[in-house]
Amino acid sequence: MTAESEPGTVAVGAATVPPAARTRGLRKVYRGTVAVDHVDLEVPAGAVMGMLGPNGSGKTTTIRMLLGLVTPTSGEVELLGHKMPDGAAHALPGVGALVEGPGFSPFLSGRDNLLRVAAAEPLLTSAEIPNAVGEALERVGLAHAAGRRFRAYSLGMKQRLGLASALLVPRRFVVLDEPTNGLDPAGTREVRSVIADLHAAGTTVLVSSHLLSEVEATCTHVAVLNQGLVVAQGELSALLEAGTANLLVTTPEVTLAVDALREDRVAARPVPEGVLVDLTATTAPDVVASLVRAGVPVHEVRRQRTGLEDLFARLTEDTAVADLADLETLLPEDAR
Ligand SMILES: Nc1ncnc2c1ncn2[C@@H]1O[C@H](COP(=O)(O)OP(=O)(O)OP(=O)(O)O)[C@@H](O)[C@H]1O
């Protein structure tokens, strides 16, 4: 198999590494409610992909289908190169997951719950279990409360225990559904550092979150869901670049430039550095063409990065799908 014959694979040296997860036309309908539709998601090997979307946009359902916890209505899932659900026995040992409702017993302590999970873990021998459990508890900052019953845990402590169970053994792919849910700022920082450690060790991570700043700080890639559809995915830097709404034009002829653009029905205003042009209804080449036609000397043209928050807000507004057409024309092909 070559990189050319298999779109989406990444060539590393002589070998090709398939994406950690890939879906094609994934769809889930719950009694008339379309939770996920037409989802073609690709989580490149080695990436930290943030899955963003408003409440009910289909993040959890997509993650559950990836892990084989929910059966898709239609579409395909490939996990670590194995078709699901048939390849589950091969794929799942390489995957650590924190998903809602991990099924811990309320009457057992955190440590005993984790020992129970570890006992069912095919990659751990019984001799390795106590150490693996101790290290995982340490890593998520739960060692001091390991002897307390699960039912007495706060939401944040329950989240930490779920994270510990995902980290019991080194994995190729770690999937975290809202890992910072219920955590205080210190816990949130710890999750961020766990993700950075996993990334440094070469583990692929898929993390869903409402916290845009978290995703911006920790992720290399992002997928944005809205109403069950993936409205954007790709490298974070490429998406931010493409999603930028403003163009900063440096010119000594500010008044001439603003007048020329307004004549062409393009929103523009003077700023200290030159002219700020709103790209919502136009494109950078059209702006430059207008200016050149009007005889405006253009010294520099630069897109202004506006941050993930702005991009997310625009992608998840009601007009998101229409916006995507604009976004796609701006995206480099490998980021589409
Ligand atoms: N078991 C279920 N039965 C019926 N409807 C469901 C079920 N699970 C999810 N849904 C519906 O599917 C849609 C997507 O839900 P999902 O939980 O996947 O979204 P989400 O993006 O993870 O939301 P949140 O951020 O609130 O967790 C919602 O409309 C939800 O009500």
The ligand as a Gaussian input file, in Angstrom:
#p B3LYP/6-31G(d) Opt

LIG

0 1
 N      -29.418000       7.404000      23.692000
 C      -30.017000       8.411000      23.054000
 N      -31.340000       8.362000      22.782000
 C      -31.971000       9.363000      22.128000
 N      -31.347000      10.485000      21.684000
 C      -30.033000      10.602000      21.931000
 C      -29.298000       9.579000      22.626000
 N      -27.994000       9.985000      22.715000
 C      -27.940000      11.196000      22.110000
 N      -29.149000      11.560000      21.645000
 C      -29.460000      12.808000      20.902000
 O      -28.511000      12.937000      19.848000
 C      -28.075000      14.272000      19.705000
 C      -26.546000      14.348000      19.865000
 O      -26.209000      14.067000      21.217000
 P      -24.708000      13.910000      21.731000
 O      -24.773000      13.515000      23.168000
 O      -23.964000      13.034000      20.806000
 O      -24.175000      15.392000      21.577000
 P      -22.924000      16.099000      22.273000
 O      -22.344000      16.984000      21.215000
 O      -22.027000      15.095000      22.888000
 O      -23.631000      16.979000      23.380000
 P      -23.074000      17.491000      24.815000
 O      -21.993000      18.485000      24.516000
 O      -24.296000      18.130000      25.406000
 O      -22.604000      16.291000      25.566000
 C      -28.848000      15.082000      20.729000
 O      -29.978000      15.602000      20.095000
 C      -29.245000      14.043000      21.750000
 O      -30.421000      14.421000      22.413000

